[in-house]
């Protein structure tokens, strides 16, 4: 994925995160965590995508059912593969 596509992907996902964050007060733990997720997303997709991709490929643990459920409840699809689009 080229830089232009990486930035587009970040902008798309950031709008989704912004929508989720808007469900919470700005001083809440949830809002802060989503803000941190957006920063991590920027790093993963734009600043160092190769290192992030290596981490994802080598990560061995699966999400627990509770973790999967929590992500889905927040509108995040843990099985989403941006490369399949």
N, C-alpha and C positions, 0 to 999 in steps of 0.2 A: 504494500500500500504506500503510495507516494504521500508527500507532505500535504498536498492539497486535500487528498482523501482523508488523511488523518485529522486534519483540522475540521473538515466537514463532519466527520464521525463524532468528534468531540463536541461540536456545536449542537448536533442532533441530540446526543445523549445528555448534554448539559441542559437543554430545554426540558427534557424529561425529569432530570434531577431537580430543576428549578420548580417544576410543577409539584413534585413530591414535597420539597422543602416548604412550599407555600401552604401546605396543610398544617404546619406547625408554627408556633410563635418563634420569632427570631432569637429569643434567648433560651430556647429549649435545647435539650441534649440532642433530640432528633434532628433539629435544624442544623446544629453544629456538626453532627456526624455526616449529614448529607453534604454540607459544605466541604468537609474533609474528603469525602468521596469524590467530589468534583475536582478537587486539587489533585488527588491521586489519579483520577481519570486523565487529566491533562498530562501528568507525568508519564502515564502508561501509554497513551496514544500519540503524544507529540514529542515530549522531551527525550524519552528513551524507549521507544517501542520494541526494539529488538530484545532488550533485557527483560521487559515485561512479558513478551511472547515466550521467551525461554522459561521464565518463572511459571507461566500458565501451563506450558507443555510438561514441565517436570514436577508440577504440584501433584502430590499423590493422594491427598485426603479428599474424600467426598463430603459434600454438605450433609448435615444431619437432616432428617425430615422436618425438624423444627426450624432450622436455618432456611431451608427451601421454602417452607410455608411463610416465614417472615418476609423473605424477599418478594415472594409473589404478592403478599398482602400490600407491600409498598409499591407494587407495580413494576418490579424488576424481574425479568425472566432470567433465571440462572442458567438456562440452556441456550440462550440467545448466542448465535455465532455470527458476528459481523462479517466474517469472510464468506458466508453463504449468500449474502445479498447481492 
